[in-house]
């Protein structure tokens, strides 16, 4: 039995068109801030630039703090007010993003097997969002946060993918070591290679595969959803 099994969310548990997701997310930010009298397009651009700061976080502050510092540097006028408005992004308007996702018929079985095969299971999703946003995305594939021991979000994480520090932070929280930890994901650069570097066992989901840097994946343990289920059964 493993100590810890981590799984990615977007394009792994929740199938989606990631480019379409980003476009819809940015458009909703712009529309929201136009409604509040801001330069919506400018706020959307600042949001994406400030989000990059979270990918460079080094463990000295939360990702939320890193985002807000970068955002304030980019949005000189009324930045504090803009940050107060931001939670509205993840209200009803966020539901439009569901249009670019689809229900994963294997998700519940995958999570059930994770629970059977490990002491702790974690949704290791890129921690750039508040819990409300991740909770909604989980619900779109008929999963609840109560099924997991933890979900990585921006106000509690101090690293982001593909930093090895991100995975080390999760393992430390649950007293896990690389040799008794597994990571499941579809993104070679963000989900798999950092874990391989740490000595964590991985499974690359080829349904929804992302390999933007064209890494060699022939040597990796990989397969589709049905292969992933068989892999989990074998643990």
C-alpha positions as CSV (number, residue, x, y, z in Angstrom):
1,X,0.0,0.0,0.0
2,X,1.2,3.5,-0.9
3,X,1.5,6.3,1.6
4,X,0.3,8.9,-0.9
5,X,-1.3,9.0,-4.4
6,X,-1.5,12.4,-6.1
7,X,-3.6,13.2,-9.2
8,X,-3.8,16.1,-11.5
9,X,-7.3,17.5,-12.2
10,X,-7.6,19.4,-15.4
11,X,-7.3,17.1,-18.4
12,X,-6.8,14.2,-16.0
13,X,-9.8,13.6,-13.7
14,X,-11.6,16.3,-15.7
15,X,-11.3,16.2,-19.5
16,X,-11.3,19.6,-21.1
17,X,-10.1,21.7,-23.9
18,X,-7.4,23.6,-22.0
19,X,-6.9,26.4,-24.5
20,X,-10.7,27.0,-24.6
21,X,-10.8,27.0,-20.8
22,X,-8.1,29.7,-20.6
23,X,-9.9,31.9,-23.2
24,X,-13.2,31.6,-21.4
25,X,-11.6,32.3,-18.0
26,X,-9.8,35.5,-19.4
27,X,-13.0,36.7,-21.1
28,X,-15.0,36.3,-17.9
29,X,-12.5,38.3,-16.0
30,X,-12.6,41.1,-18.6
31,X,-16.5,41.1,-18.5
32,X,-16.6,41.2,-14.7
33,X,-14.3,44.1,-14.4
34,X,-16.0,46.1,-17.2
35,X,-19.2,45.7,-15.2
36,X,-17.4,47.3,-12.3
37,X,-16.1,50.2,-14.3
38,X,-12.5,48.9,-14.8
39,X,-10.5,48.4,-18.0
40,X,-11.6,44.8,-18.2
41,X,-9.1,43.9,-20.9
42,X,-6.3,45.5,-18.9
43,X,-7.3,43.6,-15.7
44,X,-7.4,40.3,-17.6
45,X,-3.9,40.9,-19.0
46,X,-2.6,41.9,-15.6
47,X,-4.2,38.7,-14.1
48,X,-2.3,36.5,-16.6
49,X,1.0,38.3,-16.0
50,X,0.5,38.1,-12.2
51,X,-0.3,34.4,-12.5
52,X,3.1,33.9,-13.9
53,X,4.6,35.1,-10.6
54,X,3.0,32.0,-8.9
55,X,5.0,29.7,-11.2
56,X,8.2,31.3,-9.9
57,X,7.2,31.2,-6.2
58,X,10.0,29.8,-4.0
59,X,8.3,28.8,-0.8
60,X,8.7,32.0,1.1
61,X,5.1,33.2,0.6
62,X,1.8,31.7,-0.5
63,X,0.9,31.7,-4.2
64,X,-2.0,34.1,-3.3
65,X,0.5,36.5,-1.8
66,X,2.8,36.2,-4.8
67,X,-0.1,36.8,-7.2
68,X,-1.4,39.8,-5.3
69,X,2.0,41.5,-5.0
70,X,2.5,41.1,-8.8
71,X,-1.0,42.2,-9.5
72,X,-0.7,45.4,-7.5
73,X,2.5,46.2,-9.3
74,X,0.7,46.0,-12.6
75,X,-2.6,47.6,-11.6
76,X,-1.6,50.9,-10.1
77,X,-5.1,52.5,-9.7
78,X,-7.6,50.8,-7.4
79,X,-5.7,47.5,-7.2
80,X,-7.1,46.8,-3.7
81,X,-10.6,47.3,-4.9
82,X,-10.0,45.0,-7.9
83,X,-8.7,42.3,-5.6
84,X,-11.9,42.6,-3.5
85,X,-13.9,42.1,-6.7
86,X,-11.9,39.0,-7.9
87,X,-13.9,36.4,-5.9
88,X,-16.9,37.1,-8.1
89,X,-15.0,35.5,-11.0
90,X,-15.6,32.1,-9.3
91,X,-19.3,32.6,-8.7
92,X,-22.1,31.8,-11.2
93,X,-20.1,33.2,-14.2
94,X,-17.4,30.6,-13.7
95,X,-20.0,27.9,-14.7
96,X,-19.7,28.9,-18.3
97,X,-16.3,27.1,-18.3
98,X,-18.1,23.8,-17.9
99,X,-19.0,24.1,-21.6
100,X,-15.4,23.2,-22.5
101,X,-15.2,20.2,-20.2
102,X,-16.8,16.7,-20.3
103,X,-17.7,14.2,-17.6
104,X,-15.1,11.5,-17.1
105,X,-16.9,8.1,-16.8
106,X,-13.8,6.6,-15.2
107,X,-13.2,9.4,-12.6
108,X,-15.1,7.8,-9.7
109,X,-13.5,4.4,-10.2
110,X,-10.0,6.0,-10.4
111,X,-10.6,7.9,-7.1
112,X,-12.0,4.8,-5.5
113,X,-8.9,2.8,-6.4
114,X,-6.7,5.6,-5.2
115,X,-8.4,5.5,-1.8
116,X,-8.1,1.7,-1.7
117,X,-4.4,1.8,-2.6
118,X,-3.1,4.7,-0.5
119,X,-3.3,6.1,3.0
120,X,-3.7,9.6,1.6
121,X,-5.0,10.9,-1.7
122,X,-4.6,14.5,-3.0
123,X,-5.8,16.5,-5.9
124,X,-2.5,17.9,-7.1
125,X,-3.9,20.6,-9.4
126,X,-1.9,23.7,-10.4
127,X,-2.4,25.8,-7.2
128,X,-3.3,29.1,-8.9
129,X,-7.0,29.2,-7.8
130,X,-9.0,29.4,-4.7
131,X,-10.8,26.4,-3.3
132,X,-14.2,27.5,-4.8
133,X,-12.8,27.2,-8.3
134,X,-11.3,23.8,-7.8
135,X,-14.4,22.6,-6.0
136,X,-16.6,23.6,-9.0
137,X,-14.3,21.8,-11.5
138,X,-14.4,18.7,-9.4
139,X,-18.2,18.8,-9.3
140,X,-18.3,18.9,-13.1
141,X,-16.9,15.4,-13.1
142,X,-19.2,14.3,-10.3
143,X,-16.6,14.3,-7.6
144,X,-16.6,16.0,-4.2
145,X,-13.8,17.6,-2.2
146,X,-14.7,15.3,0.7
147,X,-13.3,12.3,-1.3
148,X,-9.8,13.7,-0.9
149,X,-7.4,14.4,2.0
150,X,-6.2,17.6,0.4
151,X,-6.5,19.8,-2.7
152,X,-3.7,22.2,-3.6
153,X,-5.0,25.8,-3.8
154,X,-3.3,29.2,-4.1
155,X,-3.8,30.4,-0.5
156,X,-2.0,27.4,1.1
157,X,0.6,26.4,-1.5
158,X,4.0,28.1,-1.7
159,X,5.2,26.5,-4.9
160,X,3.6,25.7,-8.3
161,X,4.1,23.1,-11.0
162,X,6.6,22.2,-12.4
163,X,8.7,23.0,-9.3
164,X,9.9,19.9,-7.4
165,X,9.2,22.0,-4.3
166,X,5.5,21.8,-5.1
167,X,5.5,18.0,-4.8
168,X,7.9,18.0,-1.9
169,X,5.5,20.3,0.0
170,X,2.7,17.8,-0.5
171,X,4.7,14.8,0.6
172,X,6.0,16.6,3.6
173,X,2.5,17.4,4.7
174,X,1.5,13.8,4.7
175,X,4.8,12.3,5.9
176,X,5.3,10.6,2.6
177,X,8.6,9.8,0.8
178,X,9.2,9.5,-2.9
179,X,9.4,5.7,-2.7
180,X,5.9,5.4,-1.3
181,X,4.3,8.1,-3.4
182,X,2.6,8.0,-6.9
183,X,1.6,10.9,-9.2
184,X,-1.0,10.6,-11.9
185,X,-1.2,13.2,-14.7
186,X,-1.4,14.1,-18.3
187,X,1.2,16.9,-18.6
188,X,4.7,15.6,-19.1
189,X,6.5,18.8,-18.0
190,X,4.3,19.7,-15.1
191,X,3.0,16.4,-13.7
192,X,5.6,13.8,-14.6
193,X,9.1,15.0,-15.0
194,X,9.4,16.8,-11.6
195,X,8.2,13.6,-9.9
196,X,10.5,11.4,-11.9
197,X,13.4,13.7,-10.8
198,X,12.4,13.2,-7.2
199,X,12.1,9.4,-7.5
200,X,8.3,9.4,-7.3
201,X,6.5,6.7,-9.3
202,X,4.4,8.2,-12.1
203,X,1.7,7.3,-14.6
204,X,1.3,9.5,-17.7
205,X,-2.3,9.6,-18.9
206,X,-2.2,9.7,-22.7
207,X,-5.9,10.7,-23.0
208,X,-5.5,14.5,-23.0
209,X,-1.7,14.2,-23.3
210,X,0.2,17.5,-23.0
211,X,3.8,17.5,-24.1
212,X,4.6,21.0,-25.3
213,X,8.3,20.5,-25.1
214,X,8.3,17.2,-27.0
215,X,10.1,15.3,-24.3
216,X,10.9,11.6,-24.9
217,X,8.1,9.7,-23.3
218,X,8.8,6.2,-24.5
219,X,10.4,5.2,-21.2
220,X,7.5,6.4,-19.1
221,X,4.8,4.3,-17.6
222,X,1.7,5.5,-19.6
223,X,-1.6,4.7,-21.1
224,X,-5.3,5.6,-21.5
225,X,-8.0,5.7,-18.8
226,X,-8.5,2.0,-18.9
227,X,-4.7,1.4,-18.6
228,X,-4.6,3.8,-15.6
229,X,-7.3,1.8,-13.9
230,X,-5.4,-1.5,-14.4
231,X,-2.2,0.2,-13.1
232,X,-4.0,1.3,-9.9
233,X,-5.4,-2.2,-9.4
234,X,-1.8,-3.5,-9.6
235,X,-0.5,-1.4,-6.8
